[in-house]
Amino acid sequence: MEAILNSSAFRQWIAEVLTVFFLVGGLVGVAVGVSLIVNSERTLRFFGTMNRWVSLRSTSRPLEIPRDTTQAVQKYRYWLGAVFVAGGAFATFILATQYDANAATKMFNLTALRPVVALWIVDSARWLLIVGNLVAIVVGILLAFFPAALAALEARGSSWFSERRLLKGGDNQNLTLDSWVAAYPRRAGVIITAGALLMIGNFAIMLLGMR
């Protein structure tokens, strides 16, 4: 699969597909621009029937509700602790004894970088994973035998941040451009048509150069 993605034929095909896509988009732009110039009222009425506003805030609201899993975790804390300890110990052992920096460099396609830089990246990732797995072992032990201590750590470190609150107002409709097009439809049509023709010309030249 990697050989196919890195092949020149595949990249050529992707470039041609994108070029044709933008050419079609340019043709649609010309159609829209000419429609605004020739029959502004009908075109604006058509766009008015097609416009629909979908709010992501109402859709994503269930994802922002905090859910407490403390009871389920405490009920199966010995099993969960064993999984954390066993998984962390196994991963740490593999990373410490069977790690191959050259294989990791090839797997993440870092061969284009300087060898020293590539080695630094994969070694840093290795040590991060080792530290993470050691932390998982400690968490597993605390969960199984010292749940109160783990709960105290969670109480200090846990904080809830709502993306809905941070992004409040970002989902509001902004119809400034729509209002301008409705106020000056023919002028907007000329601008859209000129921009679309320019895009068609550029991408047509690119497509011919690929052949």
N, C-alpha and C positions, 0 to 999 in steps of 0.2 A: 504493500500500500504506500509506504514512504517513497519507494522508487517511482511510483506512478505520479505522486504529488510533486516530486522534484524534477520530473521529466520536462524537457522543453516543449514536447508536443502538448502536454496537459496545460502548461502555462499559456501556450499559444491559443489553445481552445478557450480557456477562461477569458483571455484578453478579447478574443473575437465575440464571445457571448456578451461580455460587458459592453463592447462597442455597439453591437446590434441593439442591446437593451436601451442605451442612451439615444441611438438613432430613432428607435420607436418612440421614446419619450419626447424627442424633439418634434416628431411628426404630430404627436398629440398636442404639444404646445402650440404648433402652428395652427392646428384645427381650433383650439380654444381661442387663440388670439384673433384669428379671422372671424370667428363667430361673434366675439365681443365687438369687433368693428362693424360687421355687416348687420347683425341683429342682436343688439345689446340686451334689450328687454327680455327676449325669449331665453337667451343664454343665462342671464342672471336668475331668471325664474327656474330654469332647469337646475342650476347649481343650488338654489335654495331648497329644492325638493330632495337633492342628493345629500346635503349636509346633515350629519348626525353627530351629536356630541356625546361621547362616552367617558364618564368620569372613572378614573382609576382608583380614586379614594374610596368610593363605595364598594368597588370590587375587592380591593386589598384590605378592607377593614378586618375581616376575620384573621388575617395573618398578623395583625398588630396586637391581638389580644393576648396578654400574658397567660401562660398555662403552667400551673405548679405540678411538677412530677415527683415531688418529695415523697409522697406516700408510696407510689409504685417503686421508686428507687429503694426506699427503706425496706419494703417488703421482700425484694429480691437482692438485697445488698451483698450477701455472701456470693451469690452467683455472679453478679456484676463485678464485684471485686476480684473474683477469680479470673474472669475474662480479661479485665484490665491488666492484672499481673501477668497472666500467661501470654497474652498478646504482646505486651510491652517487652517482656523478657525474650520472647522468640524474635521479635523484630530487632531488638538491640543486639542479640547474638549474631543474627544474619548480617547486620550492618557492620559489626565489629570484626567478623571473621571471613565473610565471603563477599566483601565489597570490591568491585573492580572499577576503578576510576575511568579507564579507557572505554569500557563497555557503557558506563553511564554517559560519558561524553558523546558517544555515537548514538545512544538511545535518544538523547535530548537534542540531537543535531547541533552540537556545539563545536563541530570540527572546523567551522569557518573562522572561529576565534583563535587568538594566539594560544598555544598550549598551556602557558602559565595561567592565563585568564580562565580558560575552560576548566583547568584543574582546580583553581580556586573556587569557582562556582559550584562544581559538583562536590568538592570536599566540604564547603560551607553547608550545602544542603544536607550532606550526610550527617554532620555534627548536629545540625538543627533537629534532624529526625531522631538521632540518638538521645539528645536532651529531652525531646518531646516524649519519647517512649519511657525514659527514666521517670519523668513526671507522671506518666500514666501508671507506672508501677507504684509510686508513692500514693497516688490518689486511690488506687485499688486497695492498698493496705489500710489507708485511713477509712475508706468506705466500709470495709469488712470489720475492722476491729476498733476504730476510733471515729464513729459517725458524728459524735458531738464536735470533735475538733474540725472535721471536714465541714460541718454545718456552719461553724463559726467563721471559717475561711470564706465560705460561699457568701455569708452575710456581709462580710467586709468588701468582697470583690464584686459582688453582683450589683449591677445597675441596669435599669431599663431605659432604653432610648427609643423613642417613637419616631420612625421616619415620616409618618403622617404629620406629626407636629412640626418636624424640621422643615418639611417641604410644603407646609400649609400655604396656600395661595398660588403654588406652582401649577395647580390643576385648573385654575380659572381660565375661562375663555378670553382670548385676546383677538378681537375682531377688527383691529385697526386697519390691517391690509384689506380685509373684505370690504370694509366701509369705504376705503379709498377707491377700490375697483368699482364698487357700486356707484360712487359719485362721479368717477371719470372712466367709464367703461371703454370708450374708444381709445383714449390715451393709454390705458392699461393694455388693451389689445395690441396696439402698435409695439409697445415695449416687449410684451410676451412673444409676439411674432418675430421681432428682430432677434431677441435672445435665442429663441428656438431655432431660427435659421442659422444663426452663428454656431450653435451646438451641432446641428446637422452637418454643416460644412466641415467642422473640425473632426468629428468622428467619422465622417465619410472618407476624409483624407487618411485618417488612421487606419480604417478598414482596408482601403486600397493598398496602403503600404504594407499590410500584413500578408497580402496575397502574393 
